[in-house]
């Protein structure tokens, strides 16, 4: 018979720090993937898109306005059209509504982009905490 003694130590602060760091990096990847999927769904055309499909853009402004930002303190990522670039046009397209006196039908682009990327999001966290 062989006897073995094992001692282990856990550095909780180090584990928490590594997990936070890995999560921040993964949030950035997730935000970037969602942003690219949404941008690619918006096609350039002079005609408007049918109701229920992603909107078309004439000059590419809506596509350029889709940004993402990781909020480290809240451990979250925000993805969507920047109001300072396209005002509330993104909201009018996504949910339907009024913008500059005109009525816009629902032409969601962020919701469908999230549905397309949701299966890949979990994989982005795999192996994110390393020694």
Secondary structure, 3 states (H helix, E strand, C coil): CCCCCCCCCCCHHHHHHHHHHHHHHHHHHHHHHHHHHHHHHCEECCCCCCCCCCCEECCCHHHHHEEEEEECCCCEEEEEECHHHHCCHHHHHHHCEEECCEEECCCCCHHHHHHHHHHHHHHHHCCCCCC
